[in-house]
Amino acid sequence: MENQLGLVLKLLLLSALLSLLIKYAAPNLSIPATATNALIIILLPIVIIAIALLWRFQAQKQN
């Protein structure tokens, strides 16, 4: 139970930090509004999750 509580607290802290970065640091970035940048922003999380799942699958397959 402690492990799950720790995970939830870590996720909460990470979410709060990310939220503060988006609110206060992101407006200072000058990212042009192009179709390429929009595709990168939309597809990057999907690609990262796919790589993480493939990596986990490969590790599980070796065991």
C-alpha positions as CSV (number, residue, x, y, z in Angstrom):
1,M,0.0,0.0,0.0
2,E,2.9,2.4,0.8
3,N,4.3,1.8,-2.7
4,Q,1.1,2.8,-4.4
5,L,0.8,5.9,-2.2
6,G,4.3,6.9,-3.1
7,L,3.6,6.5,-6.8
8,V,0.5,8.6,-6.5
9,L,2.4,11.3,-4.6
10,K,5.2,11.3,-7.2
11,L,2.7,11.6,-10.0
12,L,0.9,14.4,-8.2
13,L,4.2,16.3,-7.7
14,L,5.3,15.7,-11.3
15,S,1.9,16.9,-12.6
16,A,2.1,20.1,-10.5
17,L,5.6,20.8,-11.7
18,L,4.6,20.3,-15.3
19,S,1.6,22.5,-14.8
20,L,3.7,25.3,-13.4
21,L,6.2,25.0,-16.2
22,I,3.4,25.2,-18.8
23,K,1.8,28.2,-17.1
24,Y,4.9,30.3,-16.4
25,A,7.7,29.1,-18.7
26,A,5.9,28.2,-21.9
27,P,4.7,31.7,-22.8
28,N,8.3,32.8,-23.0
29,L,9.1,30.2,-25.7
30,S,8.7,31.4,-29.2
31,I,7.5,28.3,-31.1
32,P,6.1,29.2,-34.6
33,A,2.6,27.9,-35.3
34,T,3.4,25.6,-38.2
35,A,1.9,22.3,-39.3
36,T,5.2,20.5,-38.6
37,N,5.3,21.8,-35.1
38,A,1.7,20.8,-34.5
39,L,2.3,17.3,-35.7
40,I,5.4,17.0,-33.5
41,I,3.5,18.1,-30.5
42,I,0.6,15.8,-31.1
43,L,2.6,12.7,-32.1
44,L,5.6,12.9,-29.8
45,P,3.8,11.5,-26.7
46,I,2.4,8.6,-28.7
47,V,5.9,7.8,-30.1
48,I,7.4,8.0,-26.6
49,I,4.8,5.6,-25.1
50,A,5.2,3.2,-28.0
51,I,8.9,3.1,-27.5
52,A,8.5,2.5,-23.8
53,L,6.0,-0.3,-24.3
54,L,8.2,-2.0,-26.9
55,W,11.2,-1.7,-24.6
56,R,9.1,-3.2,-21.7
57,F,7.8,-6.0,-24.1
58,Q,11.4,-6.9,-25.1
59,A,12.5,-7.0,-21.5
60,Q,9.6,-9.2,-20.5
61,K,10.2,-11.4,-23.5
62,Q,13.8,-12.1,-22.4
63,N,12.7,-13.2,-18.9
